Amino acid sequence: MTEAMILDHAQEAGTDFLIYTGNFCGYCRALKNLLDGRELTYTEFNFDEHPRMRRGIVEVTNHRTVPVVFDLRDGGPMFIGGFDETNRYLKRT
């Protein structure tokens, strides 16, 4: 069910990235600044606003912290990780 939810979010997004965030998260703010600085678009779901979503995302990704980042640019959601992984990933692309 959760993989389907991620696929639905990705399909509906129409953006470069799909991100799951939380309130008061410095890494989430840094991620948005990084994406904005590279003029990359993103669709955001905040776990504080959608608390039941978090458990499913963790089950699918094994990533327990926010942000949780998916690249949507090459046709499907590709899980990247959090801020540090995304920062390294974007330096290579």
N, C-alpha and C positions, 0 to 999 in steps of 0.2 A: 504494500500500500504506500509506503513512504517513497520508494523509488518512483512510483507512479506520480506522487505529489511533486517530487523534484522535476520530473519530466514535464508535468503540467506547468509548473512555475517557469521552467526554461522555455517552453513553447510559447507561453503567453507573454514572456518578458519583452522580446523584440529589442534587447540590448546586448552589449558585448559580454557582460558578466552578470551572474546571479549571486547575491551575497546575503548571508544570514548574519545578523548583528545583535547586539544588546545595548541597552542604555548604559551610559557612563563607562564606555569601553574605549580606552585610548587607542588601542590597536584598530578598532573599527573606524574611528575618526581618521587615523593615519591611512588606512586603506582607502577610504573615500577621497582623501586628499591626493593620494598616489594616483588613483584612477582618474580623478578630475584633472590632475596635472598632465596626464597623458592623453586627455580628451577621449577617454574610454567611458562608455555609458554603462550603467548598472541598474538592476532592479533589486530593491532591498526588502527583506522581510526581517522584522525585529522580533526576536524571541520574547522580549518583555511584553510586546503587544499580541503575540501568538504563542503563548507558553506551551501549549500541547504539541507544537511543531518540533520543539527542541529534541525530545526523546527520539523521534523518528529519524531526524537528521543525524544524530549521534549513532544510531543503529546502522545506518547506511554507510557513513563515512568513518566511523571510529574516531572522529575529531570532536573532542569534548569542550573545546573553548571557542569563543567567537573572536574574530569573524570566521565564517565558513564560506569558502569562495569556489565558484564554478565558472570556468571559461565557456562561453556559449558561441564563440566566434567560428568554430569549425564544424558546425552542424549538430552538435549535441553537447549536453552538459559534461564537461570534463572537470572532475574534482581536482583542485589545486592544493588546498589546505587553508592555512590562516594567513596573517599579514606577512610574516617572514618568508613563507614559501611563495606567496604571490609576488613579493618584491624581487626575489631571486628569479622567478619565472619570467617576469616582465623584462628583466635585464637581458635574458636570452632571446627574447622574441622581438 
